[in-house]
Amino acid sequence: VSIFIFVRGHRRVGRRRLVWWATVQYSNIFYYFSNRYYHRGENRQSAVTSCSTRSVYARLVVLYADRSTMDKKRKFFSKGDTILTDKPFVHALKSTFKNEKCDYCYSEDTLSRCSGCQYILYCNRTCQKLSWTEHKRECARMKKIYPKILPDAARVMSKILIKLKSGGSTEKGYYTSNRYRTFKDLMSHYPSLKDDTHRLEHFSTLYEVLKEYMGEANLPNTVELLGIYGRMCINAFNILDDNLNTIGTGIYLAASVINHSCVPNATATFDGTTLRIGAITDIEHTDPELHVFISYLELMQTTTERRSELQNNYYFLCECKRCITNYEQNFVNSMICGNSDCQAAVPMKNKHKEILDSISCSKCLEKISEDKIKTFYDVTDFTEFQLNRMKDIGYLDVCKMCLEKQNGIFHPNNINHVKILDLAFESAIKMEQWKESLKYGILLIDGYRVYYGECHPSLGILYMKLFKLCSIVENAESAVKYLKKGMSILKVTHGEDHSLYKNEVVPYYKELIQYF
């Protein structure tokens, strides 16, 4: 933090203003008389034109500050504000949805095939025309490799290469009124990428696919291609549908500036392929690059799992407050206290025999029996084995078996318990067991609030599902309650202009509110 000792004065130099002050260190916040300004970090070094030490405590810094590079701090982002919206630099629908969704807007309207490649489908002529600028460069290639299906990563990569070759390198994604990113500005983490065996194997496979699809003559040299591959891996967004399922992949230039936190103050949502970054808390700054954070990953994971995924996929060790504090360890792998008057979470850290007789509840001090501790670890092993088996699809009978074993052993906020509840909830919905799914969904609320936070799209969607289930089982009072809760969250996370909020949530509310 800079300590400002005095301000000597200023003078104008054309559009620029010369500012003097004495300081121990200069920071990215500076003051000009009564006004507070933020000076962009990337211009800070070049802005300092001279610096002489006046004493061991202070140095005189002379700064040229173009007025266009200063944002006067007049306001901050309020909860629910749209921080930025972004269109994709390139995007690609997942191949598993190629017969279900429009390749351009991702809608599920009546679809017609491209007459050229017979692979891509569109919902109408408008989408086909809008897509043709890009698709005309891949249409013949797709027809050539038919009936082979181009892997998703290869399609995204090929679209990037085609766009860069056709002038896309100059395309700008603005994240403030006058700051932007181009594709070249995206981080590739090239040094880390070269040491990543798994990624290099994937790159080698991808290279062979692209060579067949595009022709070796149309590919850049290996070093440049690896840099492009790195930018794709590090900066790609999973495009989500209204139920938060991944349906595509997109590169968003402006949104790539947003950093990660496991305690995000903003969230990314999609309306078709349009990305919106919205504030889910009040943010006392207006610089997205430094003060806005979204989550890059699934938050219902342990600290170890989250940090490992971020290190493996993005090459950084997360130091957010959720990762470096021990708060989460109190319940993430916890047993429920056997004292019926207490039932607090008892953290279980490891399986070493020597500690089996030394675990007690920190709240009521009741000692946990060795048999119960062994049972806890047996049930944990069984649950984790079943969760690994059910990564792609949940089986209701298996979920019920796990929940039965966990009863009276796991604390309600134990992460494995919450994950099984989540699978049971979705499985029961698929099997149209409405009352059963409603029961699991209600039990799931507290776990979602713990792991996702009080204002997260996942919690909002859960409330909307509970609203629909209550409507099916004709519990009108609860239906209204959950609709209001879901509406209040989705209004913030998605915004009032989102199609889900406008076309589904609001009409439901208007229809129901007249009866209550």
For each residue, the residues with C-beta under 8 A, 3 or more apart:
1: 25 27
2: 23 24 25 26 27 29 30
3: 23 24 25
4: 7 21 22 23 30 31
5: 21 22 23 58
6: 21 22
7: 4 19 20 21 31 32 33
8: 20 21 22
9: 20
10: 17 18 19 20 32
11: 17 18
12: 16 17 18
13: 16 17 18 64
14:
15: 66 67 68
16: 12 13 64 65 66 67
17: 10 11 12 13 32 65 67
18: 10 11 12 13 62 63 64
19: 7 10 30 32 62 63 65
20: 7 8 9 10 60 61 62 63
21: 4 5 6 7 8 30 31 60 61
22: 4 5 6 8 54 58 59 60 61
23: 2 3 4 5 26 58 59 61
24: 2 3 57 58 59
25: 1 2 3
26: 2 23 30 44 48 61 63
27: 1 2 30
28: 38 39 40 41 44 290
29: 2 36 37 38 39
30: 2 4 19 21 26 27 37 39 63
31: 4 7 21 34 35 36 37
32: 7 10 17 19 35 37
33: 7
34: 31
35: 31 32 72
36: 29 31 72 73
37: 29 30 31 32 65 70 71 72 73
38: 28 29 70 71 73 285 286 287
39: 28 29 30 43 44 47 63 65 69 70
40: 28 43 44 69 179 287
41: 28 44 289 290
42:
43: 39 40 46 47 66 69
44: 26 28 39 40 41 47 48
45: 48
46: 43
47: 39 43 44 63 64 65 69
48: 26 44 45 51 61 62 63
49: 62 63 64
50: 60 62
51: 48 59 60 61 62
52: 59 60
53: 56 58 59
54: 22 58 59 60
55: 58
56: 53
57: 24
58: 5 22 23 24 53 54 55
59: 22 23 24 51 52 53 54
60: 20 21 22 50 51 52 54
61: 20 21 22 23 26 48 51
62: 18 19 20 48 49 50 51
63: 18 19 20 26 30 39 47 48 49
64: 13 16 18 47 49
65: 16 17 19 37 39 47 69 70
66: 15 16 43 69 70
67: 15 16 17 70
68: 15 178
69: 39 40 43 47 65 66 178
70: 37 38 39 65 66 67
71: 37 38 176 286 287
72: 35 36 37
73: 36 37 38 76 285 286
74:
75: 286
76: 73 282 283 284 285 286
77: 81 83 279 282 283 285 286 292
78: 81 279 282
79: 279 280 281 282 455 492
80: 278 279 280 491 492 495
81: 77 78 278 279
82: 85 276 277 278 495
83: 77 266 277 278 279 283 288 292
84: 175 254 255 276 277 288
85: 82 274 275 276 277
86: 173 252 253 254 255 274 275 276 277
87: 252 273 274 275
88: 91 239 250 251 252 273 275
89: 160 163 168 171 173 183 250 251 252 253
90: 134 156 159 160 163 250 251
91: 88 156 159 239 248 249 250 251 273
92: 152 155 156 159 248 249 250
93: 97 98 101 103 106 247 248
94: 97 98 152 246 247 248 249
95: 98 149 150 151 152 155
96:
97: 93 94 100 101 106 247 248
98: 93 94 95 101 103 119 120 121
99: 111 121
100: 97 108 111
101: 93 97 98 106 107 108 111 121 247
102: 105 106 107 108 109 111 121 122 123 127
103: 93 98 120 121 122 127 131 135
104: 122 123 127 128 130 131 273
105: 102 123 127 272 273
106: 93 97 101 102 239 241 247 248 272 273
107: 101 102 123 272
108: 100 101 102 123
109: 102 123 124
110: 123
111: 99 100 101 102 121 122 123
112: 121 122 123 128
113: 118 119 120 121
114: 117 118 119 120 121 122 128 135 139
115: 118
116: 139 140 143
117: 114 120 138 139 140 142 143 146
118: 113 114 115 143 146
119: 98 113 114 142 143 146 149
120: 98 103 113 114 117 131 135 139 142
121: 98 99 101 102 103 111 112 113 114
122: 102 103 104 111 112 114 125 127 128 131
123: 102 104 105 107 108 109 110 111 112 127
124: 109 127 128
125: 122 128 129
126: 129 130
127: 102 103 104 105 122 123 124 130 131
128: 104 112 114 122 124 125 131 132
129: 125 126 132
130: 104 126 127 133
131: 103 104 120 122 127 128 134 135
132: 128 129 135 136
133: 130 136
134: 90 131 137 138 159 162 163
135: 103 114 120 131 132 138 139
136: 132 133 139
137: 134 141 162 166
138: 117 134 135 141 142 155 158 159 162
139: 114 116 117 120 135 136 142 143
140: 116 117 143 144
141: 137 138 144 145 158 213 214
142: 117 119 120 138 139 145 146 150
143: 116 117 118 119 139 140 146
144: 140 141
145: 141 142 148 150 212 213
146: 117 118 119 142 143
147:
148: 145
149: 95 119
150: 95 142 145 154 155 158 209 213
151: 95 154 155 206 209
152: 92 94 95 155 156 249
153: 156 157 202 206 232 249
154: 150 151 157 158 206 209 210 213
155: 92 95 138 150 151 152 158 159
156: 90 91 92 152 153 159 160 232 236 249 251
157: 153 154 160 161 206 210 228 229 232
158: 138 141 150 154 155 161 162 210 213 214
159: 90 91 92 134 138 155 156 162 163
160: 89 90 156 157 163 164 168 183 228 231 232 251
161: 157 158 164 165 210 214 218 219 220 228
162: 134 137 138 158 159 165 166
163: 89 90 134 159 160 166 168 171
164: 160 161 168 169 183 228
165: 161 162 168 218
166: 137 162 163
167: 170 171
168: 89 160 163 164 165 171 183
169: 164 182 183 184
170: 167 182
171: 89 163 167 168 182 183 253
172: 180 181 182 253
173: 86 89 180 181 182 252 253 254 255 256
174: 177 178 179 180 254
175: 84 179 180 181 254 255 257 288 289
176: 71 179 286 287 288
177: 174
178: 68 69 174
179: 40 174 175 176 289
180: 172 173 174 175 253 254
181: 172 173 175 185 186 253 254 256 257
182: 169 170 171 172 173 185 253
183: 89 160 164 168 169 171 186 231 251 253
184: 169
185: 181 182 253
186: 181 183 231 234 235 251 253 256
187: 230 231 234 235
188: 193 226 227 228 229 230 231 234
189: 192 193 230 234 314 315
190: 193 194 226 227 230
191: 194 195
192: 189 195 196 315
193: 188 189 190 196 199 200 226 229 230 233
194: 190 191 200 226
195: 191 192
196: 192 193 199 200
197: 200 201
198: 201 202 312
199: 193 196 202 203 229 233
200: 193 194 196 197 203 204
201: 197 198 204 205
202: 153 198 199 205 206
203: 199 200 206 207 226 229
204: 200 201 207 208
205: 201 202 208 209
206: 151 153 154 157 202 203 209 210 229
207: 203 204 210 211 219 222 225
208: 204 205 211 212
209: 150 151 154 205 206 212 213
210: 154 157 158 161 206 207 213 214 219
211: 207 208 214 215 216 219
212: 145 208 209
213: 141 145 150 154 158 209 210
214: 141 158 161 210 211 218 219
215: 211 218 219
216: 211 219
217:
218: 161 165 214 215
219: 161 207 210 211 214 215 216 225
220: 161 224 225 228
221: 224 225
222: 207 225 226
223: 226 227
224: 220 221 227 228
225: 207 219 220 221 222 228 229
226: 188 190 193 194 203 222 223 229 230
227: 188 190 223 224 230 231
228: 157 160 161 164 188 220 224 225 231 232
229: 157 188 193 199 203 206 225 226 232 233
230: 187 188 189 190 193 226 227 233 234
231: 160 183 186 187 188 227 228 234 235 251
232: 153 156 157 160 228 229 235 236 251
233: 193 199 229 230 236 313
234: 186 187 188 189 230 231 314 315
235: 186 187 231 232 251 252 256
236: 156 232 233 249 250 251
237: 249 250 251 252 255 268 275
238: 246 248 249
239: 88 91 106 246 247 248 249 250 270 273 275
240: 244 245 246 247 269 270
241: 106 244 245 247 270
242: 461 500 504
243: 461
244: 240 241 457 458 461
245: 240 241
246: 94 238 239 240
247: 93 94 97 101 106 239 240 241
248: 91 92 93 94 97 106 238 239 273
249: 91 92 94 152 153 156 236 237 238 239
250: 88 89 90 91 92 236 237 239 273 275
251: 88 89 90 91 156 160 183 186 231 232 235 236 237 256
252: 86 87 88 89 173 235 237 255 256 275
253: 86 89 171 172 173 180 181 182 183 185 186 256
254: 84 86 173 174 175 180 181 257
255: 84 86 173 175 237 252 258 268 275 277
256: 173 181 186 235 251 252 253
257: 175 181 254 288 289
258: 255 266 268 277 288 289 292 293 294
259: 289 292 293 294
260: 264 293 294 295 296 297 310 314 318 320
261: 264 265 293 294 295 318 320 322
262: 295 299 306 318 320 322 323
263: 293 320 321 322 453
264: 260 261 267 280 293 294 295 453
265: 261 279 280 281 283 291 292 293
266: 83 258 277 278 279 280 283 292 293 294
267: 264 277 278 280 294 295 456 457 493
268: 237 255 258 275 276 277 294
269: 240 275 276 278 457 493 494 495 498
270: 239 240 241 273 274 275 276
271: 274 276 494 497 498 499 500
272: 105 106 107 499
273: 87 88 91 104 105 106 239 248 250 270
274: 85 86 87 270 271
275: 85 86 87 88 237 239 250 252 255 268 269 270
276: 82 84 85 86 268 269 270 271 494 495 498
277: 82 83 84 85 86 255 258 266 267 268 288 292 294
278: 80 81 82 83 266 267 269 492 493 494 495
279: 77 78 79 80 81 83 265 266 282 283 292 492
280: 79 80 264 265 266 267 453 455 456 492 493
281: 79 265 455
282: 76 77 78 79 279
283: 76 77 83 265 266 279 286 291 292
284: 76 291
285: 38 73 76 77 290 291
286: 38 71 73 75 76 77 176 283 291
287: 38 40 71 176 290 291 292
288: 83 84 175 176 257 258 277 291 292
289: 41 175 179 257 258 259 292
290: 28 41 285 287
291: 265 283 284 285 286 287 288
292: 77 83 258 259 265 266 277 279 283 287 288 289
293: 258 259 260 261 263 264 265 266 320
294: 258 259 260 261 264 266 267 268 277
295: 260 261 262 264 267 299
296: 260 310 313 314
297: 260 301 306 309 310 313
298: 301
299: 262 295 306 451 452 453 456
300: 415 418 419 422 447 451 452
301: 297 298 305 306 309 415
302: 305 306 328 332 333 415
303: 306 307 322 323 328 329 332
304: 307 308
305: 301 302 308 309
306: 262 297 299 301 302 303 309 310 318 323
307: 303 304 310 311 317 318 323
308: 304 305 311 312
309: 297 301 305 306 312 313
310: 260 296 297 306 307 313 314 316 317 318
311: 307 308 314 315 316 317
312: 198 308 309
313: 233 296 297 309 310
314: 189 234 260 296 310 311
315: 189 192 234 311
316: 310 311
317: 307 310 311
318: 260 261 262 306 307 310 323
319: 323 324
320: 260 261 262 263 293 323 324
321: 263 324 325
322: 261 262 263 303 325 327 328
323: 262 303 306 307 318 319 320
324: 319 320 321
325: 321 322 328
326: 329 330
327: 322 330
328: 302 303 322 325 331 332
329: 303 326 332 333 347 349
330: 326 327 334 345 347
331: 328 334 345 347 411 413 414 450
332: 302 303 328 329 413 414 415
333: 302 329 347 348 349 380 414 415 416
334: 330 331 345 346 347 348 410 411 413 414
335: 345 346 348 368 372 373 376 409 410 411 414
336: 343 344 345 346 408 409 410 411 412
337: 342 343 344 345 346 361 363 364 366 368
338: 366 368 369 372
339: 342 343 361 364 366
340: 343
341: 364
342: 337 339 361 363 364 366
343: 336 337 339 340
344: 336 337 361 362 363 364 411
345: 330 331 334 335 336 337 411 413 414
346: 334 335 336 337 359 360 361 362 368 411
347: 329 330 331 333 334
348: 333 334 335 359 373 376 377 380
349: 329 333 355
350: 355
351: 377
352: 355 356
353: 356
354: 358
355: 349 350 352 358 359
356: 352 353 359 370 373 374
357: 370
358: 354 355
359: 346 348 355 356 367 368 373
360: 346 365 366 367 368
361: 337 339 342 344 346 364 365 366 368
362: 344 346 365
363: 337 342 344
364: 337 339 341 342 344 361
365: 360 361 362
366: 337 338 339 342 360 361
367: 359 360
368: 335 337 338 346 359 360 361 372 373
369: 338 372 373
370: 356 357 373 374
371: 374 375
372: 335 338 368 369 375 376 409
373: 335 348 356 359 368 369 370 376 377
374: 356 370 371 377 378
375: 371 372 378 379 409
376: 335 348 372 373 379 380 409 410
377: 348 351 373 374 380 381
378: 374 375 381 382
379: 375 376 382 383 402 405 406 409 410
380: 333 348 376 377 383 384 416
381: 377 378 384 385
382: 378 379 385 386 402 405
383: 379 380 386 387 402 405 406 416 417 420
384: 380 381 387 388 416
385: 381 382 388 389
386: 382 383 389 390 398 401 402 420
387: 383 384 390 391 416 419 420 423
388: 384 385 391
389: 385 386 398
390: 386 387 393 394 395 398 399 423
391: 387 388
392:
393: 390
394: 390 398 399 423 424 426 427
395: 390 398 399 427
396: 399 400 424 427 428 431 433 436
397: 400 401
398: 386 389 390 394 395 401 402
399: 390 394 395 396 402 403 420 421 423 424 427
400: 396 397 403 404 424
401: 386 397 398 404 405
402: 379 382 383 386 398 399 405 406 420
403: 399 400 406 407 417 420 421 424
404: 400 401 407
405: 379 382 383 401 402 409
406: 379 383 402 403 409 410 414 416 417 420
407: 403 404 410
408: 336
409: 335 336 372 375 376 379 405 406
410: 334 335 336 376 379 406 407 414 416 417
411: 331 334 335 336 344 345 346 414 417
412: 336 417 418 443 446 447
413: 331 332 334 345 417 418 446 447 450
414: 331 332 333 334 335 345 406 410 411 417 418
415: 300 301 302 332 333 418 419 451
416: 333 380 383 384 387 406 410 419 420
417: 383 403 406 410 411 412 413 414 420 421 447
418: 300 412 413 414 415 421 422 444 447 448 450 451
419: 300 387 415 416 422 423
420: 383 386 387 399 402 403 406 416 417 423 424
421: 399 403 417 418 424 425 440 443 444 447
422: 300 418 419 425 426 444 447
423: 387 390 394 399 419 420 426 427
424: 394 396 399 400 403 420 421 427 428 440
425: 421 422 428 429 437 440 441 444
426: 394 422 423 429 430
427: 394 395 396 399 423 424 430 431
428: 396 424 425 431 433 434 436 437 440
429: 425 426 432 433 434 437 465 469
430: 426 427
431: 396 427 428
432: 429
433: 396 428 429 436 437
434: 428 429 437 438 469 472 473
435: 438 439 473
436: 396 428 433 439 440
437: 425 428 429 433 434 440 441 469
438: 434 435 441 442 466 469 470 473
439: 435 436 442 443
440: 421 424 425 428 436 437 443 444
441: 425 437 438 444 445 462 465 466 469
442: 438 439 445 466
443: 412 421 439 440 446 447
444: 418 421 422 425 440 441 447 448 462
445: 441 442 448 449 459 462 466
446: 412 413 443 449 450
447: 300 412 413 417 418 421 422 443 444 450 451
448: 418 444 445 451 452 456 458 459 462
449: 445 446 452 453 454 459
450: 331 413 418 446 447
451: 299 300 415 418 447 448
452: 299 300 448 449 456 458 459
453: 263 264 280 299 449 456 459
454: 449 459
455: 79 280 281 459 489 492 493
456: 267 280 299 448 452 453 459 460 489 493
457: 244 267 269 460 461 489 490 493 494
458: 244 448 452 461 462
459: 445 448 449 452 453 454 455 456 462 463 489
460: 456 457 463 464 486 489 490 493 494
461: 242 243 244 457 458 464 465 486 490
462: 441 444 445 448 458 459 465 466 486
463: 459 460 466 467 482 483 485 486 489
464: 460 461 467 468 482 483 486 490 505
465: 429 441 461 462 468 469
466: 438 441 442 445 462 463 469 470 478 482 486
467: 463 464 470 471 479 480 482 483 486 508
468: 464 465 471 472 479
469: 429 434 437 438 441 465 466 472 473
470: 438 466 467 473 475 476 478 479 482
471: 467 468 474 475 476 479
472: 434 468 469
473: 434 435 438 469 470
474: 471
475: 470 471 478 479
476: 470 471 479 480 512 515 516
477: 480 481 516
478: 466 470 475 481 482
479: 467 468 470 471 475 476 482 483 512
480: 467 476 477 483 484 512 513 516
481: 477 478 484 485
482: 463 464 466 467 470 478 479 485 486
483: 463 464 467 479 480 486 487 505 508 509 512
484: 480 481 487 488 509
485: 463 481 482 488 489
486: 460 461 462 463 464 466 467 482 483 489 490 505
487: 483 484 490 491 501 505 506 509
488: 484 485 491 492
489: 455 456 457 459 460 463 485 486 492 493
490: 457 460 461 464 486 487 493 494 498 500 501 505
491: 80 487 488 494 495 496 501 505
492: 79 80 278 279 280 455 488 489 495
493: 267 269 278 280 455 456 457 460 489 490
494: 269 271 276 278 457 460 490 491 498 500 501
495: 80 82 269 276 278 491 492 498 501
496: 491 501 502
497: 271 501 502
498: 269 271 276 490 494 495 501 502
499: 271 272 502 503 504
500: 242 271 490 494 503 504 505
501: 487 490 491 494 495 496 497 498 504 505 506
502: 496 497 498 499 505 506
503: 499 500 506 507
504: 242 499 500 501 507 508
505: 464 483 486 487 490 491 500 501 502 508 509
506: 487 501 502 503 509 510
507: 503 504 510 511
508: 467 483 504 505 511 512
509: 483 484 487 505 506 512 513
510: 506 507 513 514
511: 507 508 514
512: 476 479 480 483 508 509 515 516
513: 480 509 510 516
514: 510 511
515: 476 512
516: 476 477 480 512 513
